[in-house]
Amino acid sequence: MDAQTAKAQIEALRTELEKHNHAYYVLVEPTISNNEFDLKMRHLEELEKAFPQFEDPNSPTRRVGSDLNKAFEQVAHRYPMLSLANTYNEGELREFASRASRLLPGAEFEYVCELKFDGTAIALRYQNGRLAQALTRGDGTQGDDVTDNVRTIKSIPLVLQGEGWPDDFEIRGEIFMPHASFERLNREREARGESLLANPRNAAAGALKQQNSREVGRRGLDCYLYYLLGENLPADGHCENLENARRWGFKIPEQTRKFKRFDQVLEFIAHWDKERDHLPFDIDGIVIKINDLGQQRQLGFTAKTPRWATSFKFKAERVATRLLSIDYQVGRTGAITPVGNLQPVFLAGTTVKRASLHNADQIAALDLRVGDLVYVEKGGEIIPKVVDVDWDARPEGSKPVEYISECPACGTPLSREAGEAKHFCPNTWACPPQIMGKMEHFIGRRAMNINAGESTVQQLFEAGLARDVADLYQLATSQLERMERFGEKSAQNLVESIAQSKTVPFERVLFALGVRHVGETVAKRLAKSLHDMDTLQAASLEQLTQIEEVGETIAKSILEYFNEPRNQELVRRLQAHGLQMRLSQEQLEAKSETLKGKSLVISGSFEKFSRDQIKELIEQHGGKNVSSISKNTSYLVAGDSIGPSKLEKANKLGIPILSEAQFLDLIGQ
């Protein structure tokens, strides 16, 4: 490669990587995968090394990406918070070990292997056994002070246990979102008609930067700690210090292992490359450290990374296939989502035919064209997505995708507010997919539980029998019997199911309305605090924000919904049809506080009650439903067909296991 060509490539890579850095660290909206970013960064490093005449102190290779946020106070790190060098194959990993041997000739090493958590790095400072400060990585020199938010993460101790901890020290780790919390959060977002979060890593980073610490608390974040720094540490070994930290109350990864032979390191990596899908959280590699602190000090640091540690990055699962066409979906909030139709391809255990293209900016960034050979990635993602294009395989004569300017359903010009990633159709009251989406949400099992599906909603809408959810309560069997696929029995079943929904309790009616940002949990909090619809409609911003788990964003959304005259009329019509618009007397009188302060996990199927009914009983008796087993779980309520892994974990942690009958005895049912 000649110098001029190299210069052009270097400048293009620097510009691109800076954009990706900003998207990832500042906007918390990554545009490419970590693996792809690392490969581009490595390519730039190699070019800069080969052509040193183009050195630039502001190159992305000369600094750590920044997640500084002006909404938070920036504080200098006591110790630079550097990133780790990455390796991608056995040869590079062996070079790490060989380099340490060359720098410390004749030394014997112990290697510590740790899971590389796919979250957001955090530095915690403790003074006199109490949490004093929590900082993000930031630019490696200073980070954002997120102490108030970190205090809401229950796995992080605020006051240390035991004895022997230094008076002033720092411990670093990774804040992450477990799969159970991520899935719950996405269910709530889906119920509110919001776009789904792409992955737990992004969700954790975004949650940590929330301005409302109470909102952070409900996101279900967790934290593993893996690095102790400071004077007067209790041991001379990294692994031994972590064991001390475990006794002080820190959550130290159970999977961490110490080895004397390098082939054991390779075996550890191979094991977790296969087993990582069975973990309740995401990892993207393995971190390898030299255990002895004296050897660490002797090996020292480069300008950017420690010489005594490295990370081995797993390959993200990725396949190539053809982009056949693009559809534009309209959600019930009006959000437009482009979806690529693909030539079917097997990826991460499933056949993928469609993949998210996210938004107009992502399509433009990829210079995407119909007919392209595209790369689809799943990795830790829930939804398959197109991450790259093979431009060399691009068909001749292809044209860039022109993003739509009008709603594909109703023809209304799309809008896009400043700072919004998506385009929206503003035709809330007349756009068919939005109307039908609201009805589908309303009849859902966890809302009004009406025995109908998406196709039935579409039939009713197209026949003019239901233009909003209140119309459902005016349906007659004679109207339904005239429709295709409806007979006398099916028509009667639907009408009876709609009538039965009038007994659904107030909190589920509130959830069914589809107020933006009001998911199941928030609806329960609103109902429990305000008791009836009239009080809710009259509530002020100040009253709403005083309710647990209701922040300013949610409160403003509630006010906006009930200030709209058409929504007021809709609620009035539903009330006239007999829906529950207040808590029942039974709900107002809490049954007991038998389970107050207790956290319960339920699993399996039950004889007398459904899972939802048992969850309701737990809440009525003062308990808290949690989705995964931990040392803080009070009971596991076990039904038939319970998963063996949950039973094994409960037994290992000594958590009491209750049958359905034992649970009912406990609450005096």
Secondary structure, 3 states (H helix, E strand, C coil): CCHHHHHHHHHHHHHHHHHHHHHHHHCCCCCCCHHHHHHHHHHHHHHHHHCHHHCCCCCHHHCCCCCCCCCCCEEECCCCCCCCCEECCHHHHHHHHHHHHHHCCCCCCCEEEEEEECCEEEEEEEECCEEEEEEECCCCCEEEECHHHHCCCCCCCCECCCCCCCCEEEEEEEEECCHHHHHHHHHHHHHCCCCCCCCHHHHHHHHHCCCCHHHHHCCCCEEEEEEEEECCCCCCEHHHHHHHHHHCCCCCCCCCEEECCHHHHHHHHHHHHHHHHHCCCCEEEEEEEECEHHHHHHHCECCCCECCEEEEECCCCEEEEEEEEEEEEECCCCEEEEEEEEEEEEECCEEEEEEECCCHHHHHHHCCCCCCEEEEECCCCCCCEEEEECHHHCCCCCCCCCCCCECCCCCCECECCCCCCCCECCCCCCCHHHHHHHHHHHHCCCCCCCCCCHHHHHHHHHCCCCCCHHHHHHCCHHHHHCCCCCCHHHHHHHHHHHHHHHHCCHHHHHHHCCCCCCCHHHHHHHHHHHCEHHHHHHCCHHHHHCCCCCCHHHHHHHHHHHHCHHHHHHHHHHHHCCCCCECCHHHHCCCCCCCCCCEEEEECECCCCCHHHHHHHHHHCCCEECCCCCCCCCEEEECECCCHHHHHHHHHHCCCEECHHHHHHHCCC
